[in-house]
Amino acid sequence: MRRSFSASLPTRDAVGSALPAKKPVGAFRGGLFGFLAGTVAAGAAVYYYILGEYRVSNEMLSEDIEALQSATLKLQTYIGELETKVDQLKKK
């Protein structure tokens, strides 16, 4: 007696209906979507990198300007003191 391999009708229907039918994505459409997604991701990364660098350089520039202002103020007070000493020496 030979036994053949076969599935019953309910088992075949359950297996066939469990997997949804996939729509094929064309190579051009998939490649275009991947390219655009990569471009957007790279652009966003570069934007945030440049924004961070801009903030750091702006803070450094502000610190340098403040240091220059304090040095200028010290120099002005020193020059003022020298002028008063020179005026006092001329009066003697």
mmCIF file as gemmi writes it, N, C-alpha and C atoms, coordinates in Angstrom:
data_model
loop_
_atom_site.group_PDB
_atom_site.id
_atom_site.type_symbol
_atom_site.label_atom_id
_atom_site.label_alt_id
_atom_site.label_comp_id
_atom_site.label_asym_id
_atom_site.label_entity_id
_atom_site.label_seq_id
_atom_site.pdbx_PDB_ins_code
_atom_site.Cartn_x
_atom_site.Cartn_y
_atom_site.Cartn_z
_atom_site.occupancy
_atom_site.B_iso_or_equiv
_atom_site.pdbx_formal_charge
_atom_site.auth_seq_id
_atom_site.auth_asym_id
_atom_site.pdbx_PDB_model_num
ATOM 1 N N . MET Axp A 1 ? 0.827 -1.171 0 1 0 ? 1 A 1
ATOM 2 C CA . MET Axp A 1 ? 0 0 0 1 0 ? 1 A 1
ATOM 3 C C . MET Axp A 1 ? 0.886 1.254 0 1 0 ? 1 A 1
ATOM 4 N N . ARG Axp A 2 ? 0.672 2.11 -0.937 1 0 ? 2 A 1
ATOM 5 C CA . ARG Axp A 2 ? 1.455 3.339 -1.049 1 0 ? 2 A 1
ATOM 6 C C . ARG Axp A 2 ? 0.705 4.506 -0.43 1 0 ? 2 A 1
ATOM 7 N N . ARG Axp A 3 ? 1.478 5.354 0.205 1 0 ? 3 A 1
ATOM 8 C CA . ARG Axp A 3 ? 0.889 6.575 0.757 1 0 ? 3 A 1
ATOM 9 C C . ARG Axp A 3 ? 1.419 7.758 -0.034 1 0 ? 3 A 1
ATOM 10 N N . SER Axp A 4 ? 0.58 8.603 -0.436 1 0 ? 4 A 1
ATOM 11 C CA . SER Axp A 4 ? 1.024 9.794 -1.179 1 0 ? 4 A 1
ATOM 12 C C . SER Axp A 4 ? 0.981 11.019 -0.259 1 0 ? 4 A 1
ATOM 13 N N . PHE Axp A 5 ? 1.832 11.95 -0.553 1 0 ? 5 A 1
ATOM 14 C CA . PHE Axp A 5 ? 1.883 13.177 0.24 1 0 ? 5 A 1
ATOM 15 C C . PHE Axp A 5 ? 0.85 14.15 -0.31 1 0 ? 5 A 1
ATOM 16 N N . SER Axp A 6 ? -0.096 14.503 0.521 1 0 ? 6 A 1
ATOM 17 C CA . SER Axp A 6 ? -1.086 15.498 0.125 1 0 ? 6 A 1
ATOM 18 C C . SER Axp A 6 ? -1.626 16.157 1.376 1 0 ? 6 A 1
ATOM 19 N N . ALA Axp A 7 ? -2.059 17.353 1.212 1 0 ? 7 A 1
ATOM 20 C CA . ALA Axp A 7 ? -2.642 18.08 2.34 1 0 ? 7 A 1
ATOM 21 C C . ALA Axp A 7 ? -4.143 18.121 2.167 1 0 ? 7 A 1
ATOM 22 N N . SER Axp A 8 ? -4.795 18.175 3.248 1 0 ? 8 A 1
ATOM 23 C CA . SER Axp A 8 ? -6.25 18.237 3.166 1 0 ? 8 A 1
ATOM 24 C C . SER Axp A 8 ? -6.674 19.638 2.753 1 0 ? 8 A 1
ATOM 25 N N . LEU Axp A 9 ? -7.855 19.825 2.368 1 0 ? 9 A 1
ATOM 26 C CA . LEU Axp A 9 ? -8.383 21.084 1.86 1 0 ? 9 A 1
ATOM 27 C C . LEU Axp A 9 ? -8.32 22.202 2.899 1 0 ? 9 A 1
ATOM 28 N N . PRO Axp A 10 ? -8.729 22.001 4.153 1 0 ? 10 A 1
ATOM 29 C CA . PRO Axp A 10 ? -8.655 23.091 5.131 1 0 ? 10 A 1
ATOM 30 C C . PRO Axp A 10 ? -7.227 23.53 5.432 1 0 ? 10 A 1
ATOM 31 N N . THR Axp A 11 ? -6.268 22.624 5.433 1 0 ? 11 A 1
ATOM 32 C CA . THR Axp A 11 ? -4.885 22.993 5.701 1 0 ? 11 A 1
ATOM 33 C C . THR Axp A 11 ? -4.329 23.84 4.569 1 0 ? 11 A 1
ATOM 34 N N . ARG Axp A 12 ? -4.624 23.515 3.348 1 0 ? 12 A 1
ATOM 35 C CA . ARG Axp A 12 ? -4.146 24.313 2.22 1 0 ? 12 A 1
ATOM 36 C C . ARG Axp A 12 ? -4.749 25.7 2.238 1 0 ? 12 A 1
ATOM 37 N N . ASP Axp A 13 ? -5.994 25.823 2.598 1 0 ? 13 A 1
ATOM 38 C CA . ASP Axp A 13 ? -6.631 27.135 2.628 1 0 ? 13 A 1
ATOM 39 C C . ASP Axp A 13 ? -6.065 28.006 3.742 1 0 ? 13 A 1
ATOM 40 N N . ALA Axp A 14 ? -5.769 27.425 4.886 1 0 ? 14 A 1
ATOM 41 C CA . ALA Axp A 14 ? -5.234 28.194 6.007 1 0 ? 14 A 1
ATOM 42 C C . ALA Axp A 14 ? -3.837 28.727 5.68 1 0 ? 14 A 1
ATOM 43 N N . VAL Axp A 15 ? -3.023 27.909 5.035 1 0 ? 15 A 1
ATOM 44 C CA . VAL Axp A 15 ? -1.678 28.34 4.69 1 0 ? 15 A 1
ATOM 45 C C . VAL Axp A 15 ? -1.724 29.41 3.615 1 0 ? 15 A 1
ATOM 46 N N . GLY Axp A 16 ? -2.576 29.248 2.65 1 0 ? 16 A 1
ATOM 47 C CA . GLY Axp A 16 ? -2.653 30.2 1.552 1 0 ? 16 A 1
ATOM 48 C C . GLY Axp A 16 ? -3.177 31.558 1.992 1 0 ? 16 A 1
ATOM 49 N N . SER Axp A 17 ? -4.066 31.625 2.947 1 0 ? 17 A 1
ATOM 50 C CA . SER Axp A 17 ? -4.638 32.9 3.357 1 0 ? 17 A 1
ATOM 51 C C . SER Axp A 17 ? -3.827 33.597 4.435 1 0 ? 17 A 1
ATOM 52 N N . ALA Axp A 18 ? -2.849 32.92 5.05 1 0 ? 18 A 1
ATOM 53 C CA . ALA Axp A 18 ? -2.061 33.528 6.121 1 0 ? 18 A 1
ATOM 54 C C . ALA Axp A 18 ? -1.062 34.55 5.576 1 0 ? 18 A 1
ATOM 55 N N . LEU Axp A 19 ? -0.553 34.356 4.396 1 0 ? 19 A 1
ATOM 56 C CA . LEU Axp A 19 ? 0.437 35.265 3.833 1 0 ? 19 A 1
ATOM 57 C C . LEU Axp A 19 ? -0.238 36.284 2.937 1 0 ? 19 A 1
ATOM 58 N N . PRO Axp A 20 ? -0.049 37.571 3.22 1 0 ? 20 A 1
ATOM 59 C CA . PRO Axp A 20 ? -0.652 38.589 2.353 1 0 ? 20 A 1
ATOM 60 C C . PRO Axp A 20 ? 0.108 38.686 1.036 1 0 ? 20 A 1
ATOM 61 N N . ALA Axp A 21 ? -0.578 39.081 0.041 1 0 ? 21 A 1
ATOM 62 C CA . ALA Axp A 21 ? 0.056 39.244 -1.266 1 0 ? 21 A 1
ATOM 63 C C . ALA Axp A 21 ? 0.867 40.53 -1.259 1 0 ? 21 A 1
ATOM 64 N N . LYS Axp A 22 ? 2.131 40.44 -1.644 1 0 ? 22 A 1
ATOM 65 C CA . LYS Axp A 22 ? 2.996 41.609 -1.676 1 0 ? 22 A 1
ATOM 66 C C . LYS Axp A 22 ? 2.974 42.221 -3.055 1 0 ? 22 A 1
ATOM 67 N N . LYS Axp A 23 ? 2.947 43.533 -3.063 1 0 ? 23 A 1
ATOM 68 C CA . LYS Axp A 23 ? 3.08 44.233 -4.334 1 0 ? 23 A 1
ATOM 69 C C . LYS Axp A 23 ? 4.56 44.378 -4.623 1 0 ? 23 A 1
ATOM 70 N N . PRO Axp A 24 ? 4.986 44.049 -5.787 1 0 ? 24 A 1
ATOM 71 C CA . PRO Axp A 24 ? 6.417 44.17 -6.085 1 0 ? 24 A 1
ATOM 72 C C . PRO Axp A 24 ? 6.819 45.645 -6.194 1 0 ? 24 A 1
ATOM 73 N N . VAL Axp A 25 ? 7.943 45.962 -5.601 1 0 ? 25 A 1
ATOM 74 C CA . VAL Axp A 25 ? 8.488 47.308 -5.693 1 0 ? 25 A 1
ATOM 75 C C . VAL Axp A 25 ? 9.535 47.283 -6.782 1 0 ? 25 A 1
ATOM 76 N N . GLY Axp A 26 ? 9.373 48.135 -7.736 1 0 ? 26 A 1
ATOM 77 C CA . GLY Axp A 26 ? 10.317 48.159 -8.84 1 0 ? 26 A 1
ATOM 78 C C . GLY Axp A 26 ? 11.684 48.63 -8.399 1 0 ? 26 A 1
ATOM 79 N N . ALA Axp A 27 ? 12.684 48.231 -9.116 1 0 ? 27 A 1
ATOM 80 C CA . ALA Axp A 27 ? 14.056 48.6 -8.765 1 0 ? 27 A 1
ATOM 81 C C . ALA Axp A 27 ? 14.246 50.102 -8.865 1 0 ? 27 A 1
ATOM 82 N N . PHE Axp A 28 ? 13.648 50.72 -9.855 1 0 ? 28 A 1
ATOM 83 C CA . PHE Axp A 28 ? 13.798 52.168 -10.018 1 0 ? 28 A 1
ATOM 84 C C . PHE Axp A 28 ? 13.121 52.904 -8.873 1 0 ? 28 A 1
ATOM 85 N N . ARG Axp A 29 ? 11.9 52.498 -8.546 1 0 ? 29 A 1
ATOM 86 C CA . ARG Axp A 29 ? 11.157 53.168 -7.486 1 0 ? 29 A 1
ATOM 87 C C . ARG Axp A 29 ? 11.83 52.939 -6.134 1 0 ? 29 A 1
ATOM 88 N N . GLY Axp A 30 ? 12.267 51.734 -5.86 1 0 ? 30 A 1
ATOM 89 C CA . GLY Axp A 30 ? 12.961 51.445 -4.607 1 0 ? 30 A 1
ATOM 90 C C . GLY Axp A 30 ? 14.287 52.168 -4.508 1 0 ? 30 A 1
ATOM 91 N N . GLY Axp A 31 ? 15.024 52.199 -5.604 1 0 ? 31 A 1
ATOM 92 C CA . GLY Axp A 31 ? 16.305 52.901 -5.612 1 0 ? 31 A 1
ATOM 93 C C . GLY Axp A 31 ? 16.136 54.392 -5.437 1 0 ? 31 A 1
ATOM 94 N N . LEU Axp A 32 ? 15.108 54.951 -6.068 1 0 ? 32 A 1
ATOM 95 C CA . LEU Axp A 32 ? 14.844 56.383 -5.946 1 0 ? 32 A 1
ATOM 96 C C . LEU Axp A 32 ? 14.448 56.727 -4.521 1 0 ? 32 A 1
ATOM 97 N N . PHE Axp A 33 ? 13.598 55.898 -3.925 1 0 ? 33 A 1
ATOM 98 C CA . PHE Axp A 33 ? 13.19 56.141 -2.538 1 0 ? 33 A 1
ATOM 99 C C . PHE Axp A 33 ? 14.386 56.03 -1.599 1 0 ? 33 A 1
ATOM 100 N N . GLY Axp A 34 ? 15.232 55.057 -1.789 1 0 ? 34 A 1
ATOM 101 C CA . GLY Axp A 34 ? 16.42 54.906 -0.955 1 0 ? 34 A 1
ATOM 102 C C . GLY Axp A 34 ? 17.379 56.071 -1.112 1 0 ? 34 A 1
ATOM 103 N N . PHE Axp A 35 ? 17.555 56.518 -2.347 1 0 ? 35 A 1
ATOM 104 C CA . PHE Axp A 35 ? 18.426 57.67 -2.596 1 0 ? 35 A 1
ATOM 105 C C . PHE Axp A 35 ? 17.896 58.915 -1.908 1 0 ? 35 A 1
ATOM 106 N N . LEU Axp A 36 ? 16.596 59.176 -2.05 1 0 ? 36 A 1
ATOM 107 C CA . LEU Axp A 36 ? 16.007 60.357 -1.426 1 0 ? 36 A 1
ATOM 108 C C . LEU Axp A 36 ? 16.056 60.264 0.1 1 0 ? 36 A 1
ATOM 109 N N . ALA Axp A 37 ? 15.787 59.082 0.636 1 0 ? 37 A 1
ATOM 110 C CA . ALA Axp A 37 ? 15.846 58.914 2.092 1 0 ? 37 A 1
ATOM 111 C C . ALA Axp A 37 ? 17.266 59.131 2.604 1 0 ? 37 A 1
ATOM 112 N N . GLY Axp A 38 ? 18.258 58.612 1.902 1 0 ? 38 A 1
ATOM 113 C CA . GLY Axp A 38 ? 19.649 58.811 2.291 1 0 ? 38 A 1
ATOM 114 C C . GLY Axp A 38 ? 20.077 60.264 2.185 1 0 ? 38 A 1
ATOM 115 N N . THR Axp A 39 ? 19.617 60.924 1.129 1 0 ? 39 A 1
ATOM 116 C CA . THR Axp A 39 ? 19.954 62.33 0.947 1 0 ? 39 A 1
ATOM 117 C C . THR Axp A 39 ? 19.363 63.185 2.058 1 0 ? 39 A 1
ATOM 118 N N . VAL Axp A 40 ? 18.122 62.921 2.412 1 0 ? 40 A 1
ATOM 119 C CA . VAL Axp A 40 ? 17.475 63.681 3.486 1 0 ? 40 A 1
ATOM 120 C C . VAL Axp A 40 ? 18.173 63.418 4.813 1 0 ? 40 A 1
ATOM 121 N N . ALA Axp A 41 ? 18.514 62.184 5.09 1 0 ? 41 A 1
ATOM 122 C CA . ALA Axp A 41 ? 19.198 61.851 6.352 1 0 ? 41 A 1
ATOM 123 C C . ALA Axp A 41 ? 20.571 62.511 6.412 1 0 ? 41 A 1
ATOM 124 N N . ALA Axp A 42 ? 21.316 62.448 5.319 1 0 ? 42 A 1
ATOM 125 C CA . ALA Axp A 42 ? 22.643 63.071 5.291 1 0 ? 42 A 1
ATOM 126 C C . ALA Axp A 42 ? 22.528 64.587 5.41 1 0 ? 42 A 1
ATOM 127 N N . GLY Axp A 43 ? 21.553 65.169 4.739 1 0 ? 43 A 1
ATOM 128 C CA . GLY Axp A 43 ? 21.348 66.62 4.828 1 0 ? 43 A 1
ATOM 129 C C . GLY Axp A 43 ? 21.004 67.058 6.238 1 0 ? 43 A 1
ATOM 130 N N . ALA Axp A 44 ? 20.153 66.292 6.917 1 0 ? 44 A 1
ATOM 131 C CA . ALA Axp A 44 ? 19.787 66.632 8.293 1 0 ? 44 A 1
ATOM 132 C C . ALA Axp A 44 ? 20.991 66.517 9.217 1 0 ? 44 A 1
ATOM 133 N N . ALA Axp A 45 ? 21.806 65.481 9.019 1 0 ? 45 A 1
ATOM 134 C CA . ALA Axp A 45 ? 22.991 65.311 9.853 1 0 ? 45 A 1
ATOM 135 C C . ALA Axp A 45 ? 23.975 66.463 9.643 1 0 ? 45 A 1
ATOM 136 N N . VAL Axp A 46 ? 24.186 66.843 8.407 1 0 ? 46 A 1
ATOM 137 C CA . VAL Axp A 46 ? 25.102 67.951 8.107 1 0 ? 46 A 1
ATOM 138 C C . VAL Axp A 46 ? 24.563 69.257 8.666 1 0 ? 46 A 1
ATOM 139 N N . TYR Axp A 47 ? 23.253 69.47 8.573 1 0 ? 47 A 1
ATOM 140 C CA . TYR Axp A 47 ? 22.639 70.698 9.094 1 0 ? 47 A 1
ATOM 141 C C . TYR Axp A 47 ? 22.867 70.809 10.596 1 0 ? 47 A 1
ATOM 142 N N . TYR Axp A 48 ? 22.619 69.738 11.345 1 0 ? 48 A 1
ATOM 143 C CA . TYR Axp A 48 ? 22.803 69.799 12.785 1 0 ? 48 A 1
ATOM 144 C C . TYR Axp A 48 ? 24.274 69.904 13.163 1 0 ? 48 A 1
ATOM 145 N N . TYR Axp A 49 ? 25.158 69.309 12.385 1 0 ? 49 A 1
ATOM 146 C CA . TYR Axp A 49 ? 26.593 69.444 12.647 1 0 ? 49 A 1
ATOM 147 C C . TYR Axp A 49 ? 27.033 70.889 12.445 1 0 ? 49 A 1
ATOM 148 N N . ILE Axp A 50 ? 26.608 71.49 11.341 1 0 ? 50 A 1
ATOM 149 C CA . ILE Axp A 50 ? 26.998 72.877 11.056 1 0 ? 50 A 1
ATOM 150 C C . ILE Axp A 50 ? 26.374 73.818 12.073 1 0 ? 50 A 1
ATOM 151 N N . LEU Axp A 51 ? 25.144 73.545 12.492 1 0 ? 51 A 1
ATOM 152 C CA . LEU Axp A 51 ? 24.491 74.378 13.501 1 0 ? 51 A 1
ATOM 153 C C . LEU Axp A 51 ? 25.263 74.319 14.82 1 0 ? 51 A 1
ATOM 154 N N . GLY Axp A 52 ? 25.725 73.152 15.216 1 0 ? 52 A 1
ATOM 155 C CA . GLY Axp A 52 ? 26.52 73.022 16.437 1 0 ? 52 A 1
ATOM 156 C C . GLY Axp A 52 ? 27.85 73.751 16.326 1 0 ? 52 A 1
ATOM 157 N N . GLU Axp A 53 ? 28.502 73.61 15.177 1 0 ? 53 A 1
ATOM 158 C CA . GLU Axp A 53 ? 29.773 74.322 14.965 1 0 ? 53 A 1
ATOM 159 C C . GLU Axp A 53 ? 29.574 75.831 14.986 1 0 ? 53 A 1
ATOM 160 N N . TYR Axp A 54 ? 28.465 76.299 14.431 1 0 ? 54 A 1
ATOM 161 C CA . TYR Axp A 54 ? 28.161 77.733 14.428 1 0 ? 54 A 1
ATOM 162 C C . TYR Axp A 54 ? 27.98 78.235 15.853 1 0 ? 54 A 1
ATOM 163 N N . ARG Axp A 55 ? 27.274 77.473 16.663 1 0 ? 55 A 1
ATOM 164 C CA . ARG Axp A 55 ? 27.059 77.89 18.056 1 0 ? 55 A 1
ATOM 165 C C . ARG Axp A 55 ? 28.38 77.96 18.821 1 0 ? 55 A 1
ATOM 166 N N . VAL Axp A 56 ? 29.235 76.97 18.625 1 0 ? 56 A 1
ATOM 167 C CA . VAL Axp A 56 ? 30.527 76.957 19.321 1 0 ? 56 A 1
ATOM 168 C C . VAL Axp A 56 ? 31.383 78.141 18.879 1 0 ? 56 A 1
ATOM 169 N N . SER Axp A 57 ? 31.453 78.387 17.58 1 0 ? 57 A 1
ATOM 170 C CA . SER Axp A 57 ? 32.275 79.496 17.091 1 0 ? 57 A 1
ATOM 171 C C . SER Axp A 57 ? 31.705 80.839 17.525 1 0 ? 57 A 1
ATOM 172 N N . ASN Axp A 58 ? 30.388 80.942 17.595 1 0 ? 58 A 1
ATOM 173 C CA . ASN Axp A 58 ? 29.76 82.178 18.044 1 0 ? 58 A 1
ATOM 174 C C . ASN Axp A 58 ? 30.078 82.441 19.511 1 0 ? 58 A 1
ATOM 175 N N . GLU Axp A 59 ? 30.054 81.408 20.344 1 0 ? 59 A 1
ATOM 176 C CA . GLU Axp A 59 ? 30.409 81.571 21.757 1 0 ? 59 A 1
ATOM 177 C C . GLU Axp A 59 ? 31.868 81.964 21.915 1 0 ? 59 A 1
ATOM 178 N N . MET Axp A 60 ? 32.752 81.344 21.13 1 0 ? 60 A 1
ATOM 179 C CA . MET Axp A 60 ? 34.17 81.689 21.207 1 0 ? 60 A 1
ATOM 180 C C . MET Axp A 60 ? 34.406 83.129 20.778 1 0 ? 60 A 1
ATOM 181 N N . LEU Axp A 61 ? 33.713 83.571 19.742 1 0 ? 61 A 1
ATOM 182 C CA . LEU Axp A 61 ? 33.852 84.945 19.277 1 0 ? 61 A 1
ATOM 183 C C . LEU Axp A 61 ? 33.352 85.928 20.327 1 0 ? 61 A 1
ATOM 184 N N . SER Axp A 62 ? 32.25 85.587 20.976 1 0 ? 62 A 1
ATOM 185 C CA . SER Axp A 62 ? 31.722 86.461 22.032 1 0 ? 62 A 1
ATOM 186 C C . SER Axp A 62 ? 32.705 86.573 23.193 1 0 ? 62 A 1
ATOM 187 N N . GLU Axp A 63 ? 33.328 85.454 23.571 1 0 ? 63 A 1
ATOM 188 C CA . GLU Axp A 63 ? 34.327 85.491 24.644 1 0 ? 63 A 1
ATOM 189 C C . GLU Axp A 63 ? 35.526 86.342 24.251 1 0 ? 63 A 1
ATOM 190 N N . ASP Axp A 64 ? 35.96 86.234 23.002 1 0 ? 64 A 1
ATOM 191 C CA . ASP Axp A 64 ? 37.096 87.038 22.545 1 0 ? 64 A 1
ATOM 192 C C . ASP Axp A 64 ? 36.751 88.525 22.536 1 0 ? 64 A 1
ATOM 193 N N . ILE Axp A 65 ? 35.534 88.86 22.156 1 0 ? 65 A 1
ATOM 194 C CA . ILE Axp A 65 ? 35.119 90.268 22.148 1 0 ? 65 A 1
ATOM 195 C C . ILE Axp A 65 ? 35.079 90.812 23.567 1 0 ? 65 A 1
ATOM 196 N N . GLU Axp A 66 ? 34.575 90.021 24.509 1 0 ? 66 A 1
ATOM 197 C CA . GLU Axp A 66 ? 34.546 90.462 25.901 1 0 ? 66 A 1
ATOM 198 C C . GLU Axp A 66 ? 35.955 90.644 26.449 1 0 ? 66 A 1
ATOM 199 N N . ALA Axp A 67 ? 36.871 89.754 26.096 1 0 ? 67 A 1
ATOM 200 C CA . ALA Axp A 67 ? 38.259 89.883 26.542 1 0 ? 67 A 1
ATOM 201 C C . ALA Axp A 67 ? 38.901 91.128 25.949 1 0 ? 67 A 1
ATOM 202 N N . LEU Axp A 68 ? 38.611 91.403 24.695 1 0 ? 68 A 1
ATOM 203 C CA . LEU Axp A 68 ? 39.147 92.61 24.052 1 0 ? 68 A 1
ATOM 204 C C . LEU Axp A 68 ? 38.591 93.865 24.698 1 0 ? 68 A 1
ATOM 205 N N . GLN Axp A 69 ? 37.312 93.855 25.057 1 0 ? 69 A 1
ATOM 206 C CA . GLN Axp A 69 ? 36.724 95.016 25.723 1 0 ? 69 A 1
ATOM 207 C C . GLN Axp A 69 ? 37.35 95.252 27.091 1 0 ? 69 A 1
ATOM 208 N N . SER Axp A 70 ? 37.583 94.189 27.843 1 0 ? 70 A 1
ATOM 209 C CA . SER Axp A 70 ? 38.203 94.367 29.163 1 0 ? 70 A 1
ATOM 210 C C . SER Axp A 70 ? 39.647 94.838 29.022 1 0 ? 70 A 1
ATOM 211 N N . ALA Axp A 71 ? 40.368 94.342 28.035 1 0 ? 71 A 1
ATOM 212 C CA . ALA Axp A 71 ? 41.75 94.796 27.822 1 0 ? 71 A 1
ATOM 213 C C . ALA Axp A 71 ? 41.777 96.256 27.401 1 0 ? 71 A 1
ATOM 214 N N . THR Axp A 72 ? 40.836 96.652 26.568 1 0 ? 72 A 1
ATOM 215 C CA . THR Axp A 72 ? 40.757 98.053 26.143 1 0 ? 72 A 1
ATOM 216 C C . THR Axp A 72 ? 40.436 98.962 27.317 1 0 ? 72 A 1
ATOM 217 N N . LEU Axp A 73 ? 39.545 98.524 28.193 1 0 ? 73 A 1
ATOM 218 C CA . LEU Axp A 73 ? 39.191 99.316 29.368 1 0 ? 73 A 1
ATOM 219 C C . LEU Axp A 73 ? 40.39 99.464 30.297 1 0 ? 73 A 1
ATOM 220 N N . LYS Axp A 74 ? 41.151 98.384 30.491 1 0 ? 74 A 1
ATOM 221 C CA . LYS Axp A 74 ? 42.352 98.457 31.331 1 0 ? 74 A 1
ATOM 222 C C . LYS Axp A 74 ? 43.371 99.409 30.723 1 0 ? 74 A 1
ATOM 223 N N . LEU Axp A 75 ? 43.526 99.35 29.411 1 0 ? 75 A 1
ATOM 224 C CA . LEU Axp A 75 ? 44.474 100.237 28.738 1 0 ? 75 A 1
ATOM 225 C C . LEU Axp A 75 ? 44.051 101.693 28.851 1 0 ? 75 A 1
ATOM 226 N N . GLN Axp A 76 ? 42.775 101.965 28.749 1 0 ? 76 A 1
ATOM 227 C CA . GLN Axp A 76 ? 42.282 103.346 28.879 1 0 ? 76 A 1
ATOM 228 C C . GLN Axp A 76 ? 42.535 103.875 30.28 1 0 ? 76 A 1
ATOM 229 N N . THR Axp A 77 ? 42.287 103.043 31.295 1 0 ? 77 A 1
ATOM 230 C CA . THR Axp A 77 ? 42.549 103.515 32.668 1 0 ? 77 A 1
ATOM 231 C C . THR Axp A 77 ? 44.046 103.735 32.886 1 0 ? 77 A 1
ATOM 232 N N . TYR Axp A 78 ? 44.88 102.878 32.33 1 0 ? 78 A 1
ATOM 233 C CA . TYR Axp A 78 ? 46.323 103.037 32.472 1 0 ? 78 A 1
ATOM 234 C C . TYR Axp A 78 ? 46.798 104.311 31.779 1 0 ? 78 A 1
ATOM 235 N N . ILE Axp A 79 ? 46.281 104.572 30.587 1 0 ? 79 A 1
ATOM 236 C CA . ILE Axp A 79 ? 46.667 105.793 29.864 1 0 ? 79 A 1
ATOM 237 C C . ILE Axp A 79 ? 46.19 107.028 30.62 1 0 ? 79 A 1
ATOM 238 N N . GLY Axp A 80 ? 44.992 106.948 31.192 1 0 ? 80 A 1
ATOM 239 C CA . GLY Axp A 80 ? 44.495 108.079 31.983 1 0 ? 80 A 1
ATOM 240 C C . GLY Axp A 80 ? 45.374 108.356 33.188 1 0 ? 80 A 1
ATOM 241 N N . GLU Axp A 81 ? 45.827 107.311 33.865 1 0 ? 81 A 1
ATOM 242 C CA . GLU Axp A 81 ? 46.728 107.492 35.008 1 0 ? 81 A 1
ATOM 243 C C . GLU Axp A 81 ? 48.052 108.1 34.557 1 0 ? 81 A 1
ATOM 244 N N . LEU Axp A 82 ? 48.591 107.632 33.431 1 0 ? 82 A 1
ATOM 245 C CA . LEU Axp A 82 ? 49.848 108.203 32.927 1 0 ? 82 A 1
ATOM 246 C C . LEU Axp A 82 ? 49.688 109.675 32.57 1 0 ? 82 A 1
ATOM 247 N N . GLU Axp A 83 ? 48.572 110.045 31.975 1 0 ? 83 A 1
ATOM 248 C CA . GLU Axp A 83 ? 48.348 111.451 31.616 1 0 ? 83 A 1
ATOM 249 C C . GLU Axp A 83 ? 48.266 112.329 32.855 1 0 ? 83 A 1
ATOM 250 N N . THR Axp A 84 ? 47.624 111.835 33.908 1 0 ? 84 A 1
ATOM 251 C CA . THR Axp A 84 ? 47.553 112.639 35.137 1 0 ? 84 A 1
ATOM 252 C C . THR Axp A 84 ? 48.94 112.777 35.757 1 0 ? 84 A 1
ATOM 253 N N . LYS Axp A 85 ? 49.741 111.728 35.718 1 0 ? 85 A 1
ATOM 254 C CA . LYS Axp A 85 ? 51.108 111.816 36.272 1 0 ? 85 A 1
ATOM 255 C C . LYS Axp A 85 ? 51.962 112.777 35.453 1 0 ? 85 A 1
ATOM 256 N N . VAL Axp A 86 ? 51.812 112.768 34.12 1 0 ? 86 A 1
ATOM 257 C CA . VAL Axp A 86 ? 52.58 113.686 33.27 1 0 ? 86 A 1
ATOM 258 C C . VAL Axp A 86 ? 52.135 115.117 33.532 1 0 ? 86 A 1
ATOM 259 N N . ASP Axp A 87 ? 50.842 115.347 33.703 1 0 ? 87 A 1
ATOM 260 C CA . ASP Axp A 87 ? 50.353 116.7 34.001 1 0 ? 87 A 1
ATOM 261 C C . ASP Axp A 87 ? 50.879 117.188 35.349 1 0 ? 87 A 1
ATOM 262 N N . GLN Axp A 88 ? 50.936 116.294 36.336 1 0 ? 88 A 1
ATOM 263 C CA . GLN Axp A 88 ? 51.467 116.671 37.643 1 0 ? 88 A 1
ATOM 264 C C . GLN Axp A 88 ? 52.946 117.017 37.544 1 0 ? 88 A 1
ATOM 265 N N . LEU Axp A 89 ? 53.698 116.267 36.731 1 0 ? 89 A 1
ATOM 266 C CA . LEU Axp A 89 ? 55.128 116.566 36.59 1 0 ? 89 A 1
ATOM 267 C C . LEU Axp A 89 ? 55.365 117.872 35.853 1 0 ? 89 A 1
ATOM 268 N N . LYS Axp A 90 ? 54.492 118.224 34.913 1 0 ? 90 A 1
ATOM 269 C CA . LYS Axp A 90 ? 54.635 119.488 34.157 1 0 ? 90 A 1
ATOM 270 C C . LYS Axp A 90 ? 54.323 120.678 35.062 1 0 ? 90 A 1
ATOM 271 N N . LYS Axp A 91 ? 53.428 120.511 36.015 1 0 ? 91 A 1
ATOM 272 C CA . LYS Axp A 91 ? 53.053 121.601 36.91 1 0 ? 91 A 1
ATOM 273 C C . LYS Axp A 91 ? 54.171 121.903 37.927 1 0 ? 91 A 1
ATOM 274 N N . LYS Axp A 92 ? 54.996 120.973 38.214 1 0 ? 92 A 1
ATOM 275 C CA . LYS Axp A 92 ? 56.074 121.186 39.206 1 0 ? 92 A 1
ATOM 276 C C . LYS Axp A 92 ? 57.177 121.976 38.658 1 0 ? 92 A 1
